Amino acid sequence: MPNSTELVIRAARPADYDAIAGVVDEWWGREILPVLPRLFLDHFHRTSLVAETAERLSGFLIGFPSPSEPDEAYIHFVGVHPDSRKSGLARELYERFFVTARAHRRRVVTAITAPTNETSIAFHRRMGFTVDGPVPDYNGPGRHLMTFRRFV
């Protein structure tokens, strides 16, 4: 177990879902939990990451190799505690996921976000992703999204 200030990044476990579910709406300042159902940690915990100290959850990344696209891995959701933002934690989580993607022989990592999420779009650009969009009706009629793609 880490000490109270030591940050540990580890593979996620299905049991981490409750801690994540308990903070995501607060971290985003709006209801966001419906886009992160338990099934992601039930089925993709080995390729997902949790960052924590002994006192709190500091961040997480939910990602997995695509079962349908043999060259791709997908990052579904990333969260960083508001007090840990701008610390480099999100970058570290992404870098570790890139290692996981390569270990699964994936050459491309993809992700999506809403066109209004300027912080995420800027972050992905800084991380070397190409940004496309908004892609009309990506998630159904009227649900336009930005897409991200990066070779790893």
Disulfide bonds with the S-S distance in Angstrom:
none
